[in-house]
C-alpha cells in the first residue's frame, strides 16, 4: 500500500547515540560514469528496500505511534544503549589510564634528560616507549570513532526492523500510521483513541525477544 509506505518513512526517529555519516562523491561528467553510478544506486536500493505491501481497499483509518515512548520502552533500544555505553566507558577508561601513564613517562624523560645522568640507550628506550604510547592513543581514538559508526549502523538496522514489523503488524488495517514526538513535533494534537503505541511496543518487544532467543 503506497500510502502506508509513505507514512512509515517518517515514523522512526531513534534517540540513541547517533553519528550521521554523509558521503559526497565528486560528480562525473562522462556518460559511462553516470550510468555506472546509477546502476550502483539501483543495486543498493534493491538490497535495502523492504518488500512492497500488498494492495488493498482503503480503510479510512488512521492511527499514530508515540516515538518517544517507543524509544523508552523498546527492549531492543535498551539493549543497544547499554551495549554502546559499556563499550564507550571501557574505551574512555583505557584512554584515561593511557593519558596518565603518558604524562608520567614524559615527565620522567624530561627529568632524566635535564639531569644528564641517564645513559643514551635508556633515553632512546624511553623515547620509543613514548612513541608507542602515542600510537596506542591514536588507536584508542580510532576505536571510539568506529564505535560511533557501529552505533549508527545498528540504529539504521533497528529502524529497518521496525518498518518491517509495522508492515507485518498492520496487515492492511490502517491507511496511515503517523508518528508523534516531543523532539520533532510533526503532529500537534492527536485523539488518544487513535494511539496504538502500547500495542505496537508490546508486539515489537515480543518479536525482538523471540529473535534474540533464537540467536
N, C-alpha and C positions, 0 to 999 in steps of 0.2 A: 504494500500500500504506500504510494508515493507520499501522501500527506503525513503518514506516520513516520516514515523515514526522515522527512524534513524536520519534523518536530523533535525526533530523537537526537538529531545532530546537535541541538543546543542544550541538551539536558545535563551534560556532565561537566561540572567544574570541580575538580578534586582538590581538597585542601590538604595536600601532603607537601613535603619539601620538593619543590619542582625547579628544575633547570631547563629553561626554554632554549632549545638549540635551533638557530635559523641558519641554514646553509645557502649562501648565494653563489651561484655559478656564473662565470663570465659568459655573456651571450655570444653565440657564434653567428657567423654571417653566411656560411655556406649552406646550401640546401641539404646536403648529405648529413651534416652535423645536426641540423634542425630535425630531420626525420629520425635520426638516432636518438635524440633527446626525447622526442615524442613517444618512440617505442619503449624507451626505458620507463617513462612515466606511466605508460599504459600497463606495463608489466607490474609495476609497483602497486597500482590501483587494484589489479586483479588479485594480488597477494593479500591485501589488507581489507578489501571490500567484503561486507557481510552478505550472506545470501538474501536475495530480494524477498520481501514479504509477499505472500500470495494475495492477489487482488480479491476484494470482497466488496459487498454493498456498503455504502456509508451508513454508520450507525447514528451519527449526530451527537455522539457522546465525547465529552472532553474531561480529562482528569489532570491532576498535577502531582508532582513529587517534590518534596522539600529536600533540596540537595544538601543543605547544612545538616539536617537531621540524618540523612543518609550517610554522610561522611562520619558523623559522630557514632553511629550505631552499627556501621558495617564492620563485620568481623575481619574481612579482608583488609580494609583500610587500617584497622587497628594493628593487624599483623605487619603490614607494610611500614607503618610509623615506628613500631617497636624495633623492627629489624634495622631500619635506617638509623634510628637513634643509637642502638647498640654499636653498630659499625662506626658511626661518626664519633662517638665518645671514645672508642678504642683507638682510633687514629689520632684524635686530639691528645689523648693521654700519652701516647707514644711520641708525638711531636713535642709535647711539653718537656718530657724527660730528655729527649734528644737536645732540645734547646739549652736546657740547664747544663748538660754534660759538655756541650759545645762551648758555652761561655766559660766554664771552668778550665777546659783544655786551652782556650785562647789565653786566659789569664796566666796559667802555668807556663805556657810557651813564652809569653812576653816577659814574665819574671825571670825565667831561665836565660833568655837571650840578653836581657839587661844586665844580669849578674855576671855573665860571661864565664861561668864555671862549668856549664854543661858541654859535653863533647859535641862536635858537629854531627856525629852519627845519631845521637839522641835527639837533637833538634830536628834533623831530617825525618826521623821516625815520627816525631810529633806532628810535623808538617803533613806527612802522608795521612796520619790519623785525622787531622783536621779536614783535609780534602775528602776523606772517606765519609766523614760526618756530614759535610756539606752536600755530598751526593745523596746520602741517605735522606736528608731533609728534603731534597728535591723529589725523591721517590715518594716520600710521605705526602707531599703536596699533590703529586700525580694520583695517588690513591684517593685523596679527597675529591679531586676532580672527577675521577672515574666513578666514585660513589654517587656524585650528583647525576652523572649520566645514567647510571644504573637505576636510580630512583625515578628519573624521568621516563625511562623505558618501562618500568613496572607500572607507573602511573598511566601511561598510554595503554598498556595491556589491560589494566583494570577498567578503563573507560570502554575499551572494546568488549570486554566481558559483560559489562553492564548493558551495553547496547544489544548484544546478542541475547542476553537474558530477558530484557524487556520485550524484544520481538517475540520470543517464545511465550513469555508470560501473558502478553496482551492477546495474542491469538485472535485478532480481529474484533476485540470487544470495544475498543475506543478508536476514534478517528485521530485524536491528538492526545499526546501525553506531554504536558507542559512542565516547566521547571520553575522552582521558586528558590531564591537565595537572598539572604541579607547582604551578602558580599556583592552580588550582581543582581539587583532587584529588577529583573526584566518584567516581573508581574507585580503590580502594586497591591491589588486586592483579589482575594480568591475565596470562593464559597467553601467552607470547611468540609461540606458533604462530598466535594469532589477531590478531597485529599486522599490519595491511595498510598501515601508514604509508608505507613506501618505495614501494610500488606506487602509492598514491594521489598522492604527491608527484611521482613520475616522469611519470605521465599528466597530472596537473594542470599541470605546467610545460610539457609538450609542447603542451597545449591553449592555454596562455597565449601561448607563443611563436608558435604558428600564428596566433592572433588578432592579436597585435602586428605580425606580418609583413604582415598584410593592411591595416593602417592606413596 
